[in-house]
Amino acid sequence: MSLSIVILAAGQGTRMKSARPKVTHDLAGKPLLRHVVDTSRALEPEQIIVVTGHGAEQVHAVMQEQDISFVEQAEQLGTGHALAQCLDAINPGNEVLVLFGDVPLIRAETMARIIEQGDDSAVCILSFVPPNPFNYGRIVRQQDGSVRAIVEHKDASQEQLDIGECFSGIMAIRGDCLHQLVTSLDNKNAQGEYYLTDVVDIAVARGDSVSAIICEDPGEVSGVNNQQQLAVVEALYRARQVDALMTQGAKIFDPARIDIRGEIRLGRDVQIDVNCVFEGIVTLADNVRIGANCVIRNSSIDAGSEIKPMTWIDEAVIGRDVSIGPFARIRPGTECDDQVKIGNFVETKKAQIGRGSKVSHLSYIGDTEMGSEVNIGAGTITCNYDGVNKFTTIIEDGVFIGSDTQLVAPVTVARNATIGAGSTITRDVPADKLTVSRAKQVTINGWSKPVKQPKDI
């Protein structure tokens, strides 16, 4: 049977105390809603429909490149009302899985279990057993295990309050029952809203089967209603990611002190020290070591390389057996070949650094094409910007550049050249020669240090 997934995302989320719709808030660097949509794609549904309401234009903006449909719920009159707005948009006969944009940790495997069970039921709901069931609707089952009712906490008897199994809000509805069940909902309640939970009562009254499967991990159905709950869900997400890394063999020095805001592609025997942040897609090959307090974003690091503490790497490609840091900043467009050394307080940007080259400390290398076995002295900078345009510095193989040198681009330093310390290079430097650019050193006779003047009393 073909599948339509409906994601309810119309709520204002007033408890977030934010001008932004709740589902646009980030979890691990990605909006809550995008987590749900991305996981949904694993089921290869025929369509994904997002129900928007408050701040719809902001929701559209964060999801604009996604191949999804939007349906607006102009008035927020309950979850059943939200699904009713989608009836004309849902492909006829499709089974419907209802998810929530603020429940981002639901797994694709769990979704698949609901749909599989739903093939034999008019409605299949996802239940769970929370540590504290307060305020959750209880699942009342019949003797054969099917669901008889969902009883809200405030309406439950003492016997029903003793039930530990609760309703998550997530359900699948069979396509041939969808229209009849949803259009039968009413709002005859104190809130005047149409509740999706009422489809269970309607299905049971019709004699249709209602089933429930228990979510084995209650964290999967954790919702976000305020900043505190967002932090809890973030911790659950982080723990899930770290567990997967350790299962693959990574040594994580402290699983509680790592932040993964994307995806890590992992080799063997990788080590990650404390307080590291990974964003986007990061590849760590065999035997890579990441020191404490590093931030790595959308970058690849090849086998045997070491990233020392306090280093920032952003959109860079790092070769094999490279050493970077501590306190280095590797900016977008940097490509380090094998056996490169980047030392402390070095910044690179849009720089190709050849095999075995060293930029050991206190330097800026930007818009540069550097050959192999180059040695860059402390305090060297490439002056690549004239205030309007950027220019390239070319440093060929085997060059040695003395400390405190400025290379004013565009300029080429030919192979095996040596530049004396303290030089300002404004013209091309020939190969195999020593080039020095300094003012003449003089001593001023008769000069004396300034004397501090006494203060007036």
TAQUI-V808606 format. One line per field, one symbol per residue. psi: psi as a letter, one per 20 degrees, with the letter a starting at -180 (. if undefined). A space follows every 10 residues. Layout:
psi=???
This chain:
psi=pqppppopki qhlhiilqiq qgiiqpoljp qghhgggghh hhilqhqppp orepkhhhgh gijhjqmrqp ppngpnkrhh hghhiighhp ppiqqppprp ijnijpqhhg ghgggghihj qhppqprrnq hojpiqpqoo qrhjirphro pqgiiqrhgh hipiprpiip rppqhiiggg ggiiqrkmrh ikrophhihg gggghijqpp rpqpphohhh jproirhghg hghghggghg ggghghhijq oohohimqoo lcppppaqlq poaqkqppqb oppoapkppo rqkqppplrp prqjqporqk qppolropaq kqpparlqoo rqjpopaqkq poaqlppqpl poorpjqpnh qlqpoqlqop aqkqoorqjp qpnipjigqq qqpporqjqp prqlppooqp qporqjqppq qjqooirqpr qkqpppnqqp pqpoqjqqqq ppqqqp.
